[in-house]
Amino acid sequence: MDTDTLAASAPDSPGALEKTHLRLGFVALSDAAPLVAAKVLEFGHRHGLTLELCRQPSWAAVRDKLLSGELDAAHALYGLVYGVQLGIGGPQADMAVLMVLNRNGQAITLSTQLAQALDTTGSLKAALATLGRAPVFAQTFPTGTHAMWLYYWLAAQGVHPLEDIESVVIPPPRMVDALARCTLDGFCAGEPWHALAEARGAGQTVAATSEIWPNHPEKVLACRRDFVAHHPNTARALIRTMLEACRWVDAPSHRDEIAPWLAKADALDVPGELIAPRLAGRDGGVRFAKPPLPVAFFDSGAVNYPRVSDGRWFLAQYRRWRLLRGGPTAGADDAAIAAQINQTALYREAAALADVPIPAENRTELFCDGATWP
């Protein structure tokens, strides 16, 4: 790999690091690329950090090991962090989003049978009716981004995600097998599992999540909030390290370069030729004449700032889909919750040291159904 950016230098993070060896969790998805790049190219060394990557079998395992302290930080679903903070469906703990790792890059795949029915009927609701039973869709974590993208997409097409389908949680690497066995009718997850489903003839990608919310936030660098309290210099150094990794991965040539490393057995364990095209934005699936918006990791820093308004959107969705009841009222309280989780001040400090610009705090988002946020 190109190591021009890795000239040896003394650690330059301000303040002594409270911890120098960090265990980082990830799930087998292409958007774990910044963590893999950070380790392979040892971006942490410049900042006094040694990184150890720890692949996890599911998002529930990431959650549990963050809470137990077995992991210091992790590549995590944005919504996982908020779900744990609120104690929805599992243990509660005060959590922190250090930065956003990527935007876009997820998709929805239907079984080949259901995709063909969609072509014939022209309506998702009519296509689902051809099954003659309740459709089964998989997502990766009850409060996670994939569940929210799936529910939003279904609702926008007149399918109620709580009444018209059965929603199940399956780890991403097991989704294609379930689709091939006809125990699943569709799923929402990250790559390369959609590419693998098409390669095996088990399904077809029918929607990219960038169609639902263009340039939506996806994975974040997450940790417990007490990790930030006890290790502020280390947390700042980790953000700087991952900003460098995100910047490196965002270069088109580097995406092809990282694909063989992602393909390895201790990472995704999927052929590199199924990873590179969608990671590089050259392919979106057989149904896409033009590839959708590609996964973005840096974009001059526009990707990585942890906007409070993005966190508030997840809270609004939890109320919409009855995941959050009897909790704080919407509005100012949601903003306060999101401001506690999203470590904007720490991110700004790290970004300034890394010479990464801060994007505008507020922006108006436009969704597939015409709704805007905030």
C-alpha positions in Angstrom: 0.0 0.0 0.0 0.9 3.6 -0.5 2.7 4.8 2.6 3.7 8.2 1.5 1.6 9.8 4.2 3.2 7.7 6.9 6.5 9.4 7.4 7.9 8.6 10.9 7.4 11.3 13.5 6.9 11.6 17.2 3.4 11.5 18.6 1.9 14.9 18.2 -1.3 14.8 20.2 -1.4 17.6 22.8 -1.4 16.2 26.3 -0.2 12.9 27.6 -2.3 10.0 26.4 -4.2 8.2 29.2 -4.2 4.9 27.2 -2.1 4.0 24.1 -3.4 0.5 23.1 -7.0 0.5 21.9 -9.2 -2.3 21.0 -11.6 -1.3 18.2 -14.6 -3.4 17.3 -16.1 -3.7 13.8 -18.7 -5.8 12.0 -17.9 -7.4 8.6 -19.0 -4.6 6.3 -17.3 -2.6 3.5 -17.7 0.6 5.5 -15.3 -0.7 8.1 -12.7 0.3 5.6 -11.4 3.3 7.7 -10.6 1.0 10.6 -8.9 -1.5 8.4 -6.9 1.3 6.7 -6.0 2.8 10.1 -4.6 -0.5 11.2 -2.9 -1.7 8.0 -1.2 1.7 7.6 -0.8 2.3 11.3 -2.1 5.8 11.2 -2.4 5.7 15.0 1.4 5.6 15.5 1.8 9.3 14.7 -0.6 10.1 17.5 0.9 7.6 20.0 -1.8 4.9 19.5 -1.6 1.2 18.7 -4.8 -0.1 17.3 -6.1 -3.7 17.7 -9.0 -4.6 15.4 -11.6 -7.0 16.8 -14.2 -8.4 14.4 -17.6 -9.0 16.0 -20.3 -11.4 14.8 -23.1 -8.9 15.3 -24.1 -5.4 16.4 -25.4 -6.9 19.7 -21.8 -8.2 20.3 -20.4 -4.7 19.6 -22.9 -3.2 22.1 -22.1 -5.8 24.8 -18.4 -5.5 24.5 -18.4 -1.7 24.5 -20.5 -1.9 27.7 -18.2 -4.5 29.4 -15.1 -2.6 28.5 -13.7 -5.4 26.2 -13.8 -2.8 23.4 -12.6 0.7 23.9 -14.4 2.1 20.8 -16.1 0.7 17.7 -17.4 1.1 14.2 -21.1 1.2 15.1 -24.5 1.9 13.8 -25.5 5.5 14.6 -28.8 4.2 15.9 -27.1 1.6 18.1 -25.6 4.3 20.1 -28.9 6.1 20.6 -30.7 2.9 21.4 -28.2 2.0 24.2 -28.4 5.6 25.5 -32.2 5.3 25.8 -32.1 1.7 27.1 -34.4 0.5 24.2 -34.5 -3.3 24.1 -31.4 -3.8 26.2 -29.1 -2.4 28.8 -28.8 1.4 29.3 -25.5 3.2 29.4 -24.3 6.7 28.7 -22.8 6.7 25.2 -20.7 8.9 23.0 -20.5 9.5 19.2 -16.9 10.7 18.5 -17.4 11.2 14.8 -19.3 10.0 11.7 -17.3 7.4 9.7 -19.3 7.3 6.5 -22.4 8.5 4.7 -24.5 6.5 2.2 -23.5 3.1 1.0 -26.4 0.9 2.3 -29.1 -0.7 0.3 -32.3 -2.8 0.3 -32.3 -6.1 -1.6 -35.4 -8.2 -2.3 -35.5 -11.9 -3.2 -35.4 -12.5 -6.9 -39.0 -13.7 -6.8 -40.2 -10.6 -5.1 -38.1 -8.3 -7.3 -39.7 -9.8 -10.3 -43.1 -9.4 -8.8 -42.3 -5.7 -8.2 -41.5 -5.4 -11.9 -44.8 -7.0 -12.9 -47.0 -5.1 -10.5 -45.2 -1.8 -10.4 -46.1 -1.5 -6.7 -44.3 -2.8 -3.7 -47.5 -3.4 -1.8 -49.0 -5.4 -4.7 -45.8 -7.4 -5.1 -45.8 -8.3 -1.4 -49.4 -9.5 -1.7 -48.3 -12.1 -4.3 -46.4 -13.9 -1.5 -49.7 -15.0 0.1 -48.3 -14.6 3.6 -46.6 -12.0 5.8 -43.4 -10.9 4.2 -40.2 -11.3 6.3 -37.6 -8.5 6.1 -34.3 -8.4 8.0 -32.4 -5.5 9.4 -29.3 -5.6 11.7 -30.3 -4.0 15.0 -33.7 -2.9 16.4 -32.7 0.8 16.7 -30.1 0.8 14.1 -29.8 2.7 10.9 -30.8 -0.2 8.7 -34.1 -0.7 10.6 -34.8 3.0 10.2 -34.0 3.1 6.4 -36.1 0.0 5.9 -39.1 1.3 7.8 -38.9 4.7 6.1 -38.7 3.2 2.6 -41.6 0.8 3.3 -43.8 3.5 4.7 -43.0 5.8 1.8 -44.5 3.1 -0.5 -47.6 2.5 1.6 -46.4 -0.5 3.5 -46.6 -0.2 7.3 -43.4 -1.7 8.8 -45.1 -2.6 12.1 -48.3 -4.1 10.6 -47.7 -5.3 7.1 -44.4 -7.2 7.4 -42.4 -9.2 10.0 -39.2 -7.5 10.8 -36.3 -9.7 12.1 -32.8 -9.0 13.2 -30.0 -11.0 11.4 -26.2 -10.3 11.4 -25.2 -9.0 7.9 -23.0 -12.0 7.0 -26.0 -14.4 7.4 -28.5 -12.4 5.4 -27.6 -13.8 1.9 -27.9 -17.4 3.1 -31.3 -16.7 4.6 -32.5 -15.1 1.3 -31.2 -18.1 -0.7 -33.1 -20.5 1.6 -36.3 -18.5 1.0 -36.7 -17.8 4.7 -36.3 -14.1 4.0 -38.0 -11.9 1.5 -35.7 -8.9 1.7 -33.1 -7.1 3.8 -31.5 -3.8 4.5 -27.8 -3.8 5.4 -24.4 -2.5 4.2 -22.2 -3.9 1.5 -20.8 -6.3 0.3 -23.8 -8.4 1.2 -26.1 -7.0 -1.6 -23.4 -7.6 -4.2 -23.0 -11.2 -2.9 -26.8 -11.7 -3.0 -26.8 -10.7 -6.7 -23.7 -12.7 -7.5 -25.4 -15.8 -6.0 -28.7 -15.1 -7.8 -30.5 -14.9 -4.5 -31.8 -11.4 -4.8 -31.7 -8.0 -6.5 -30.8 -4.6 -5.0 -33.9 -2.5 -5.5 -33.0 0.7 -3.5 -30.0 2.5 -2.2 -30.3 4.3 1.1 -29.0 7.4 -0.5 -32.3 7.5 -2.4 -34.2 7.6 1.0 -32.0 10.3 2.5 -29.2 11.6 0.3 -25.9 11.8 2.1 -27.3 10.3 5.3 -25.1 9.5 8.3 -24.4 5.8 8.7 -21.6 4.3 10.9 -20.0 6.3 13.7 -17.0 5.9 15.9 -18.7 5.1 19.2 -17.6 4.6 22.8 -19.0 4.8 26.3 -19.1 8.4 27.6 -17.0 7.5 30.6 -14.2 6.5 28.2 -14.2 10.1 27.0 -14.3 11.5 30.5 -11.4 9.3 31.7 -9.4 9.4 28.4 -10.0 12.8 26.7 -6.5 13.0 25.2 -6.7 9.5 23.9 -10.2 10.1 22.5 -9.0 13.2 20.7 -6.0 11.3 19.3 -8.3 8.5 18.1 -10.5 11.0 16.2 -7.4 12.5 14.5 -6.3 9.0 13.6 -9.6 8.1 12.1 -9.9 11.4 10.2 -6.6 10.5 8.5 -7.9 7.1 7.7 -11.2 8.4 6.3 -9.3 10.9 4.2 -7.1 8.1 2.8 -10.0 5.7 2.1 -12.0 8.4 0.3 -9.5 8.6 -2.6 -10.9 6.5 -5.4 -7.6 4.7 -6.1 -7.3 3.8 -2.4 -10.7 2.2 -2.4 -9.5 -0.3 -4.9 -6.3 -0.7 -2.8 -8.2 -1.4 0.4 -10.5 -4.0 -1.1 -8.1 -6.9 -0.9 -7.5 -6.2 2.7 -11.2 -6.1 3.4 -11.5 -9.4 1.6 -9.2 -11.2 4.0 -10.6 -13.9 6.3 -10.1 -11.8 9.4 -12.1 -8.9 7.9 -15.0 -9.6 5.6 -14.0 -12.9 4.1 -15.7 -12.1 0.8 -14.0 -12.0 -2.7 -12.4 -8.7 -3.3 -14.1 -8.4 -6.7 -17.4 -8.3 -5.0 -16.2 -5.5 -2.6 -14.4 -3.0 -4.8 -17.0 -2.0 -7.5 -19.6 -0.8 -5.0 -17.1 0.5 -2.5 -15.6 2.6 -5.3 -19.0 3.7 -6.5 -18.8 2.1 -10.0 -21.8 -0.2 -9.4 -25.1 -0.2 -7.6 -26.5 -3.5 -8.8 -28.1 -4.9 -11.9 -31.2 -2.7 -11.7 -29.2 0.5 -11.6 -28.5 2.1 -15.0 -26.5 4.7 -13.1 -24.9 3.9 -9.7 -26.5 5.7 -6.7 -24.6 8.0 -4.5 -21.4 6.2 -3.4 -20.4 5.6 0.2 -18.5 8.7 1.4 -15.8 8.6 4.1 -14.4 12.1 4.2 -15.3 14.7 1.5 -13.1 17.3 2.9 -14.5 16.7 6.4 -18.1 17.2 5.4 -18.8 13.5 6.2 -17.4 13.3 9.7 -18.9 16.1 11.9 -21.4 14.6 14.3 -24.3 16.9 13.9 -26.8 17.1 16.7 -29.7 17.4 14.3 -28.8 14.0 12.8 -29.1 12.4 16.3 -32.4 14.1 16.8 -33.7 12.5 13.7 -33.2 9.0 15.1 -35.1 10.0 18.3 -38.0 11.2 16.1 -38.0 7.9 14.2 -38.1 5.9 17.5 -41.2 7.7 18.5 -42.7 7.2 15.0 -42.2 3.5 15.2 -43.2 3.1 18.9 -39.7 2.2 20.1 -39.6 5.1 22.5 -42.6 5.6 24.8 -43.1 7.6 27.9 -39.6 9.1 27.6 -38.6 12.7 27.2 -40.9 14.9 25.1 -39.8 15.8 21.7 -38.1 19.1 21.0 -35.6 20.7 23.4 -35.2 17.5 25.4 -34.2 15.6 22.3 -31.7 18.3 21.4 -30.2 18.0 24.9 -29.9 14.2 24.6 -28.3 14.4 21.2 -25.9 17.1 22.4 -24.8 14.9 25.3 -24.1 11.9 23.0 -22.5 13.7 20.0 -19.1 14.9 21.1 -19.1 18.0 18.9 -16.6 20.0 21.1 -14.1 17.2 21.2 -14.5 16.6 17.5 -13.9 20.3 16.8 -10.7 20.2 18.8 -9.4 17.2 16.9 -10.5 18.5 13.5 -8.6 21.8 14.2 -5.4 19.9 15.0 -5.9 17.8 11.9 -6.6 20.9 9.7 -10.0 19.5 8.8 -12.7 22.1 8.2 -16.0 22.0 10.1 -19.1 22.0 7.9 -22.2 24.1 8.7 -24.0 23.0 11.8 -27.4 23.2 10.2 -28.6 21.9 6.9 -32.0 20.9 5.5 -32.4 17.3 4.6 -34.8 16.1 1.9 -36.2 12.6 2.0 -37.7 10.3 -0.6 -41.3 11.1 0.4 -40.8 14.9 0.1 -40.4 15.4 3.9 -37.7 17.7 5.2 -35.6 17.7 8.4 -35.3 19.5 10.7 
